[in-house]
Amino acid sequence: MKAIEFNHVGKQYRLGLVSIGTFKKDMNRWWVMNVLGKEDPFLKIGDTNVRATKGESEFVWALKDINFSVEQGDVVGIIGKNGAGKSTLLKLLSRVTAPTVGEINVCGRIASLLEVGTGFHPEMTGRENIYMNGAIMGMTKAEVTRKLDEIVDFSGCERYIDTPVKRYSSGMKVRLGFAVAAHLEPEILVVDEVLAVGDAEFQKKAIGKMQDVSKGQGRTVLFVSHNMAAVRNLCQKGVVLRDGMTDFIGTVDDAVNHYLETANSQPEEQKLITDCIQKCKSFLRISEIQINHTPYSITSLSSGQEVLDVLVKGNTSEPMRCDIKLIIKKLDGTPLACFMEGRYKGHLYDIQPGDFTINRHIRLPKYMADGVYNIDFYLHEPGRQDFFQALNCQTIHIEGFFDQYAHPISISNDGFIGLESV
C-alpha cells in the first residue's frame, strides 16, 4: 500500500518579488487559468534551480517533475546538496506550502519536524505545547495525556516542562519537538536536518526511536540529513535530489554511493593537491605533492595499477625526523586503511634543513572493491606531532582493480589496516 505518491510535482518561485510583479501580468494569468481553462503561462518559463549561477529568468523551479512513491512502513532518506530542494519537498508534503503543478497523494496522518521549534508557541509552556501539537494532529486530550509521561521522559526536559518554550535552548526545543512528533502516533513521520542540533546521546535516542517507529510499528518515515552514516543506518531506500529534480531513486546504499560519487566528480573538485593543506608548521614549506604522477586531486586506477607513487617536495629550516602517513577513507569519512612506513617498517626520514624530496611507492591492499575513495596525507613525527597534513587531498576512482576478499585481512587494534610499501 502506498503511503505517499508524488505525481509530476513542481514548485516555482519568482525571485525577489511576490506575485507576478504587475497588475497586467496578474490579470493575464487569471484570465488564462480561470476563464480559458488553460495552463498557467508563467510555468513555461523558469530556470533550473542551480544556486551558484546567475540565470536569465526571474522565475526558478525549486522542484520540477518529481515522481516517486513511498510504500507504507518504508524509511526513505532524502539526500542532496544544499539548495537541491529537500526541505521544499518536505514542506509540500507537510502542506506548509502548495505545489505549483502536480499532486501529492497521502494516506495517513503526518507529523512534521522541519525546523527548530516548528509549531511551538513561545509563550506557552512545554506541556501546553505538547497538547496543542497533539490537537493539531487530530488527537484527543485523552490520547495526548496517555503519552505525556513518555514524551517528557524521552525529551529529557522534565525540569523545564512547565516553563515557557521561549526560554528553552535550541537543543531543548529540538528534543521536545522530536519527542512530540515521534510519540503522538502519526502514520507518517517527516524529519528534516534538525537532529544535528541535538547532542550525541539524543541523536542516538532519536535514530533508535525512528527505527522502532518504522520497523516495530510499521509507520512511514521520510528523513533528510547530510549525515550519510545516519542515512545508511536508518533508511532502506534513498532519493537523491539535484538542482530541484530527482537524480537517483533506489536502495539506500546505491543512493548514498551515487550522491557521494557525483559530489566528488564535479569539475570544481579538480584542484591542486597542495590547495588541500590544512596544517603546516611555520618552518616547513611544501611546494609540491603528486600521487600517481598527478598534482591534481582526482585520479583513476585500473587493473595493473596496484601501486600509489607518492612524491613530496618542500623546504625546511629545521631538521625533521618524520614519517609518511596515508589514510584511505570511504566517501562518508570512514577510515578503511592506513599506511605508516615508520610504524610498520621501523624506518623514518631524516630530513636536514634545505630543499628535500621524498618519493615512495605504496601497494594498495588487495581487498579494496571498485569504487571511489579519499586519501588524507600526513608528514608526522610518530607519537608527537604532525608537521603537515592535507585532508581529502586525493580522490581515487578504482575500476576493474582487485578481486574483493582475495586475501585475508589483518586489522590492528586501532581498527586500521597497514598498507605495504614496495
N, C-alpha and C positions, 0 to 999 in steps of 0.2 A: 504494500500500500504506500502511495506517495504522500509524504508529509508536506513537501514544498515543491512547487513546479514554477520555473521561470520560463515564460514564452515570449521570445523576441523583446526582452525588456531593455529599455534605453532611458537615460536621464540626461537632458540637455540643459545647460545653463548659459545665460548671457553674461559675459564678462563685464564687470564694472558697474552695471546698471540693473535696476529692477524693471520688469515688464519689457516690452519690445522697444521702447525708447521714445516713440512719437505717437500722437493720437491717430494719425493717419494709418500707421502700421498696425496699431491695436484694432482699429475698425476693419482693416483689410483682413486681419487674422480672424476676427469674429465672423465676418461675412462669409469667408471661405469655409470655415468649420461648421457654423451653425445654420447658415441659410443654404449654401450649396452642398453641404454634407461631404466635403472633400477633406483630404489630409491637410494638417497644419502646413502652410507653405514654408514656414521657417524651419521645419525639420529637414528640409532638403539641403540645408547649408550647415556648416559647422565643421571645425577641425577635430581631428583625433586628439585625445587628452594627453599630449606629450608636454609635461610641465616645464621642461628645460629649454624649449624652443619657443620662439615668438611666432604665432600663427598669423594668417591673413584674415581670418574670420573673427567676428566679435562673439560668435557662438562656439561652444565647446561641448563635446559629448563626454560627460563624466563616466557614463556607461553606455555601451552600444551593442545591441543584438546579443543579449545574454540569454543563453538557452542551456539549462540543465535541470535535473530533478534530484531530489533527496528522498530516499526511502525512509519510512518510519523506523526509528531506532538507530539510524546511521549517525556517526560522528564525523563531520566534514570540516576539514581545515581550509580556510580561505587565505591564500598567501599571495604575495606580490610586493613590488617596490612601493615606497611612499608615493601616494598620488595615483595608484593603479585603479582605485575605485572600490576598495574593500569596504571601507566604512560607509560609503554611499549605498552599496549593495545591502548592507545590514539595515540602514535607515529606511530604505524602500521596503524591506521585509517587515520591519517593525512599525511601518506606517507613520514614521516621523515625517516623511515627505512622500509624494506620489510619483510614480514613473511617468515620464513624458510619453512614451509609447510602450506597448506590450502590456502583459498582465501577469500577476503573481497569484497563484492558487495555493492557499494554505489550509491544511486540515489540522486543526488543533489550536490550543491557546498558547500564545507566545509570551515569554518573559525575556526582556532585553536588558543587557548591561553594556551600554555603548560608551559612556563617558563617566568620569569620576562623579559620583553623587547624582547620576541621572534619575529624575523623578522624585528626589528628596526636596522637601520644603525646609529651608534653613532655619526657620523659626520654630519648627516642630521638633519634638524630641525623637530620639531613635525609635522608641516604642511606638509613638504615634505615626511615624513614617512607615513602619512595618505594616500597621493596619491599613494605612492609606494605599500603599502599594498593593496589598492583597485585594482591596476593594477595586482598584484599577484593573486588576487581572480577573475580576469577576468572582472572587471568593467571598464567602460569608464570614462574619466576625467570628463565628464558632470555629470555622476551619483555620483561620489565622491563629486563634488562641491555642488551638491544639498543637500547632507547630512553633509557637512563640519561644518556648524554652530552648528548643533545639536550634532555632535561628540565632538566638542570643549567645548560646554556648559556642556555636560554630564561629561566630564573628569575633569572639574574644573581646567584645566591647561591653561586658555586663556592667562594669562600674559606671559607664557613661550612658547607659541606655535611656535614662530619664533626663539627659542633658540635651539642649538644642543642638541639632546637627551642625549648625554654623560654627560651633566650637570644636568640631572633630577635625583631626588631621586628614590629609588626602588619603593616607593609607587606611585610616579607620572608616572613612566613607566607602572605600572600595570593599573592605571586609564586610561591612553591614549590607551594602548593596548586593554583593555576590551571594551572601547568605540568604537574603530575601528571595532573590531570583531563583536560587537553586532549590530552596525548601518549600516554596509555595506551589509545587506540583504542576508546573506548566508542561504541556506536551512537547513544546519546542523551546529550547534554551539558546539564546543568541548572545555570544560573548565577544566583545571587541578587545583590542590590546589594552586591557586595564589591569591585568594581573601583574604586569611589570611594576606597578606602583607598590604592591604588597611585598612583604619580606619573604625570605626563602621558605620559612616554616609555613606561612599562609599559602604561598604558591603550591607547595606540596599538598596541603589540605585541599585546595581548590581543584587541582587536577584529579586528585583521588575522588572527590565528590562528583566531578563531571564524568569520570569513568563509571562510578556507581549509578549515576542518573541514566547513562546511556545503556550500559550492559545489564545492570541489575534491574532497572525499572523500565527499560525499553523506550526511553524518550529520545528525541532527536536533538542533537547539539550542532550548532554552527560556531566555529571557533576561529577568530582572526588573531594571528600572532606573527611576530618576526623571530620568535624563538623556535628554530627548526627542530631542536631536540624535544620540546614540549609538543609540537605538532605531531612528530613521529610517535611519541609515547601515547598520545591521547586519541588521535584520529585514525580512521580506517581508510577514508577517501580524501582526496585533495583536489582543489580547484585553484589554478594559477591564473591570476588576472594580470594583464599587461596593457597599459595605455587605455584602460576602460573596457577592454574586450577579454573574452576567455582565451587564454593561450594554451591551456592544457587541462584535461579532466581525466583522472584515473586513480589508481591506488595511491596512498599517501607517500610511500617510498618513491614511486615513479614521479609523483608531482613535486616532491621536495628536490629530488635529483635534477629534474628538468629546470626548476626555478634557479637552483644554485649554479648549474652549468651555464644557463643563459646569462645569469648575473655576472659570471666570471669570464664570459666570452665577448663582452661588449668592447667596442673599439677604445673607449676611454681607459680600459684596464691595460692596454698595451703601452706601458710606460717603462722607463729605465729602472732596473733593479735598485740602483743607488737612490732613487727617489723614495724608496720604502724605508729609509733609515729612521729608526725610532729612538735610538740611543747611541751616543758615541762619546768616548772620553775626549777631553779637550786637547790632549797631546797626540791624538790619533786622527788621521785623515784617510778615509777610504776613497780612492779615486775611481775604482772600477771593480765590479763583481760580474762574473759571467758564469752561468750554469748551462752546460751543454753548448758552449761556444756562442751564446747569445746574451747580450746585455739587457734584453727586454724581459718583461715579467710573464710572458706566456710562451710556452714551448710544447712540442708534441713528441711523444716517444712511441715507437712501434717495435715489432719483433726484431730482435737483434741489437737493440739499444738499451741493454740492461744496466749500463754504467752511466752515472752522472759525472761529468767533468766539471770540477769547480775551480775557478780561477779568481784569486783576490789580489788586487794591487793597492798599495797605500803607502803612507809615510808616517813615521812615529818619531817623536822627540825623546821618548823614554824607552828603555828596554822592556820587552814583554816576554813572558813565558805563557803561551796561550794554546788553546785547543780549538779546533773547528767543531761546531755542532750544527747538525741539520735536523730539524723536526719535520716529518711529513705528516700532514693532517688531512682528514676529510674536510669537505667544504663547510660542514657545520661546526668546525673547530675541534672536533675530537682527535686527539693525537693518535697516530697509527704506528709510527716507527721513529726511532731516534738514532742518529749516528754521532758518536763522540769518540774520535780516534784515541785521545789520551786515556779515556776511561777503559776502552776495550783492548787497546794495543800497548798501553803504557808509554806512549810517545807524545811529547809536547813540542811545539815550535818555539825555539829560542830566537827571538827577533831583536836585532840591535837597532839603535837609532839610525834613521835614514829611510831610504826607499826599500820596500820589500815586496816580494811576490810569493804567493802560496798557490800551489797547483796540486790538487788531489783528484783521484778517481774513486768514486764510491759506487759499489754494486748494490742495486736495489734488491729488496727481498723478493723471493720468487712466489710468495703467496699473494702479492698485490693483484687485485682484479682490475679489469678495464674500467676506466672512469676518469674523474678529474680530481686532482689533489693540490693542496697548497704546501709551500715549503717556508719554514722560518729558518733564517740563517743567523748564527752567532759566532763571534770570536770571544772566548772567555777563558778566565783562569779558573780551573776546576775548583769548586768549593768556596770561591772567594768573590769574584766579581765578573760582570760582563763588560768587556772593552767596547763591544759593538754589537748591535742587533738590528736586523731588518726583518720585520714580521710580514708574512704573506708576500715575500719578495718574488716568488716564482709560482706560477700555476702550471702544472704539467698535465697534459692530456695523454692518457695511456690507452692504446688500442691495439688489439691483437698481440698482447705482451706476453704474459706468463700463463701457465696452467694454474688456476687457483688451487691452493692447497696441495701443490705438487710435492712440497717438502714439509716436514714437521715444523711447527712454530715454537720458538723458545722465548718466553716472556719473562722479563726480570721482575723483581718485587715492586718496582715503581710503576709497572704497567707498560713500559716502553720496550721496544724490540730493537736490538742493536743491528745496524747495517754493516755490511762487510766492506772494508777498504781494500783496494787492489793496487 
